[in-house]
Amino acid sequence: MTQPIETGTGRGTGTGTQPERSRSLPGLEMHRFAATGLPAGQDPRMARMLTAVERNFYEEVPTGAALDQVLELHGRDERTYVGLYDAGADPAESDPVGSFSSFVKPLQTGVGRQLDAFLISEVTVRSTHRRRGILRTMMESELSRAAAGGLPVAALTASEATIYRRFGFGAATHQRSVEVDTAGEVTLASTSTGSMNMVDPRDLAEIGPSLYARALAQTPGSVGRVAAYAVSETDSWRSKNDGRGTGLLAAVHHDEAGTPRGYVTYRFNGWDQKVPSVKVGVLVATTAASHRALWDHLVNLDLIRRVDWGLAPDDRLLENLLSDSRRVKTTRTEDHLWLRVLDVPAAFAARSYQRDGEVVLAVTDPLGHAAGMWRLVVRDGTACAVLVEQGGSRATEPDLSLDVAELSGVYLGGVSAELLRQAGRVTEHRAGAAAELTALLASDRPVFCMTGF
Ligand SMILES: CC(=O)SCCNC(=O)CCNC(=O)[C@H](O)C(C)(C)COP(=O)(O)OP(=O)(O)OC[C@H]1O[C@@H](n2cnc3c(N)ncnc32)[C@H](O)[C@@H]1OP(=O)(O)O
């Protein structure tokens, strides 16, 4: 059972408890506080935090009602913030030089299996304070808190692929950008069923969350969505046209019985483009038939000759959906969800398995959380990971040696341990052990994270 993570200052707007001094960062103090969801006028500390985050990402800083809307959404996510401030500064009156937010959402580990994951976001350091260890201080502190609170894994999406491995994160899911050529007559390999209806994006407020929850339950590698989706898919950002909408289009698929099974949002890229095209925003399908119907709709839009999608699974489903697979062009493939195992037994017990097996893993972990020699035994779909050695002399020889970053990358089965062996990231001590681990962790469904955070 996951313990609630103490946030230090609770939900008040004052600075409350004592800030933590960091020995490695003289002159700075770490404050931890919860997002209250209150408007900027009532919670200047959160308003300053959010402003600093946007600045450090080089983004436009929201003000007025637009800022209040984001503050409210972050309150709904129950985010905890960590900020590094000049010693003695009041966070209600000063900007942090470092920011870090975290919140708990479900991570789908298999069909029908979930665990509570520690999601990390808004990690920024002011450009004048970079490369002094501020990120390291925040990350180490918050991973320890998450582990102490009983959360078995942490997760994030990375701005750069070279930052987070040192903290034990491994890329566990991948995504791609695709351009689908829809010029002329486009056919699907199989006919679609049910009906498609154009709706006002605001109508998605009712069905969007429940359809996403059902799609999530079928998609290992996906996590619960942040509250901001309720605004983005209903086209109601206060920062844009004062929340009155910006021309986002939305279509819902109903099955033959009239039950909504999926939806898609998309935006026209404009007549000034050489090729008239639309860009997909959110695509949620709870059945294979719904997925086909949504694509049937997209590829047959009048006047549109290309459909762009930046969060497509890195599989061949779309290619197989169309009669002509060459209409799908992949323009970018990237890591997406980075996972970090914090509690080996709890993480491995929380997923499903297709076969029995046993493998001994020697795991290195610079932060200690997953370090040791683990015997992973799977029987009848249930895994038990037992620590057989931690430091000291060896009673058992490992089958594989690997860093926690690799263990975390292969955990969901979307990345192959055998492939990592070939890349030199996993060391095999018993021939065939990496292939065995790959087979043991194979997922019942393609591993994909349907959302960003
Ligand atoms: C989960 C997310 O929110 S992803 C978004 C991350 N944020 C951004 O990209 C915004 C712009 N960048 C920044 O704000 C900062 O440069 C950060 C957050 C990436 C790094 O913060 P810093 O305080 O400079 O990092 P810090 O000094 O603690 O470095 C910790 C380690 O990471 C390494 N590191 C830091 N930044 C990078 C980078 N961009 N690429 C590769 N390695 C990096 C450091 O070399 C150091 O390595 P070591 O401890 O093994 O020697």
The ligand as an SDF file (V2000), in Angstrom:
LIG
                    3D

 51 53  0  0  0  0  0  0  0  0999 V2000
   11.5000   15.9280  -16.4680 C   0  0  0  0  0  0  0  0  0  0  0  0
   11.6620   17.3010  -17.1250 C   0  0  0  0  0  0  0  0  0  0  0  0
   11.0770   18.2380  -16.6720 O   0  0  0  0  0  0  0  0  0  0  0  0
   12.6190   17.4310  -18.5040 S   0  0  0  0  0  0  0  0  0  0  0  0
   13.0500   19.1350  -18.6080 C   0  0  0  0  0  0  0  0  0  0  0  0
   14.4670   19.4240  -18.1590 C   0  0  0  0  0  0  0  0  0  0  0  0
   14.6480   20.8970  -18.1820 N   0  0  0  0  0  0  0  0  0  0  0  0
   15.1750   21.5690  -19.2370 C   0  0  0  0  0  0  0  0  0  0  0  0
   15.5650   20.9850  -20.2480 O   0  0  0  0  0  0  0  0  0  0  0  0
   15.1680   23.0940  -19.1130 C   0  0  0  0  0  0  0  0  0  0  0  0
   16.5310   23.6960  -19.4750 C   0  0  0  0  0  0  0  0  0  0  0  0
   17.6350   23.0780  -18.7140 N   0  0  0  0  0  0  0  0  0  0  0  0
   17.7570   23.2200  -17.3730 C   0  0  0  0  0  0  0  0  0  0  0  0
   16.9250   23.8430  -16.7170 O   0  0  0  0  0  0  0  0  0  0  0  0
   18.9740   22.6110  -16.6820 C   0  0  0  0  0  0  0  0  0  0  0  0
   20.0680   22.7260  -17.5570 O   0  0  0  0  0  0  0  0  0  0  0  0
   18.8030   21.1250  -16.2880 C   0  0  0  0  0  0  0  0  0  0  0  0
   17.5820   20.9790  -15.3780 C   0  0  0  0  0  0  0  0  0  0  0  0
   18.6190   20.2310  -17.5030 C   0  0  0  0  0  0  0  0  0  0  0  0
   20.0670   20.6780  -15.5480 C   0  0  0  0  0  0  0  0  0  0  0  0
   20.1810   21.3620  -14.3260 O   0  0  0  0  0  0  0  0  0  0  0  0
   21.6000   21.5830  -13.6140 P   0  0  0  0  0  0  0  0  0  0  0  0
   21.3400   22.1230  -12.2590 O   0  0  0  0  0  0  0  0  0  0  0  0
   22.4780   22.3530  -14.4950 O   0  0  0  0  0  0  0  0  0  0  0  0
   22.1430   20.1050  -13.4950 O   0  0  0  0  0  0  0  0  0  0  0  0
   23.2380   19.6040  -12.4400 P   0  0  0  0  0  0  0  0  0  0  0  0
   24.3100   20.6240  -12.3170 O   0  0  0  0  0  0  0  0  0  0  0  0
   22.5750   19.1740  -11.1800 O   0  0  0  0  0  0  0  0  0  0  0  0
   23.7960   18.3540  -13.2060 O   0  0  0  0  0  0  0  0  0  0  0  0
   23.5790   17.0200  -12.7370 C   0  0  0  0  0  0  0  0  0  0  0  0
   24.2490   16.0930  -13.7130 C   0  0  0  0  0  0  0  0  0  0  0  0
   23.5390   16.1380  -14.9570 O   0  0  0  0  0  0  0  0  0  0  0  0
   24.4190   16.5160  -16.0140 C   0  0  0  0  0  0  0  0  0  0  0  0
   23.6480   17.3710  -16.9230 N   0  0  0  0  0  0  0  0  0  0  0  0
   22.9760   18.4830  -16.5930 C   0  0  0  0  0  0  0  0  0  0  0  0
   22.3860   18.9970  -17.6800 N   0  0  0  0  0  0  0  0  0  0  0  0
   22.6880   18.1970  -18.7080 C   0  0  0  0  0  0  0  0  0  0  0  0
   22.3800   18.2160  -20.0850 C   0  0  0  0  0  0  0  0  0  0  0  0
   21.6200   19.1840  -20.6080 N   0  0  0  0  0  0  0  0  0  0  0  0
   22.8660   17.2200  -20.8570 N   0  0  0  0  0  0  0  0  0  0  0  0
   23.6250   16.2400  -20.3220 C   0  0  0  0  0  0  0  0  0  0  0  0
   23.9590   16.1770  -19.0120 N   0  0  0  0  0  0  0  0  0  0  0  0
   23.4990   17.1510  -18.2190 C   0  0  0  0  0  0  0  0  0  0  0  0
   25.5470   17.2390  -15.3490 C   0  0  0  0  0  0  0  0  0  0  0  0
   26.7020   17.1780  -16.1320 O   0  0  0  0  0  0  0  0  0  0  0  0
   25.6770   16.4930  -14.0410 C   0  0  0  0  0  0  0  0  0  0  0  0
   26.3520   15.2860  -14.2760 O   0  0  0  0  0  0  0  0  0  0  0  0
   27.1700   14.5400  -13.0960 P   0  0  0  0  0  0  0  0  0  0  0  0
   26.5060   14.8840  -11.7940 O   0  0  0  0  0  0  0  0  0  0  0  0
   27.0200   13.1020  -13.4440 O   0  0  0  0  0  0  0  0  0  0  0  0
   28.5520   15.0580  -13.1910 O   0  0  0  0  0  0  0  0  0  0  0  0
  1  2  1  0
  2  3  2  0
  2  4  1  0
  4  5  1  0
  5  6  1  0
  6  7  1  0
  7  8  1  0
  8  9  2  0
  8 10  1  0
 10 11  1  0
 11 12  1  0
 12 13  1  0
 13 14  2  0
 13 15  1  0
 15 16  1  0
 15 17  1  0
 17 18  1  0
 17 19  1  0
 17 20  1  0
 20 21  1  0
 21 22  1  0
 22 23  2  0
 22 24  1  0
 22 25  1  0
 25 26  1  0
 26 27  2  0
 26 28  1  0
 26 29  1  0
 29 30  1  0
 30 31  1  0
 31 32  1  0
 31 46  1  0
 32 33  1  0
 33 34  1  0
 33 44  1  0
 34 35  1  0
 34 43  1  0
 35 36  2  0
 36 37  1  0
 37 38  1  0
 37 43  2  0
 38 39  1  0
 38 40  2  0
 40 41  1  0
 41 42  2  0
 42 43  1  0
 44 45  1  0
 44 46  1  0
 46 47  1  0
 47 48  1  0
 48 49  2  0
 48 50  1  0
 48 51  1  0
M  END
$$$$
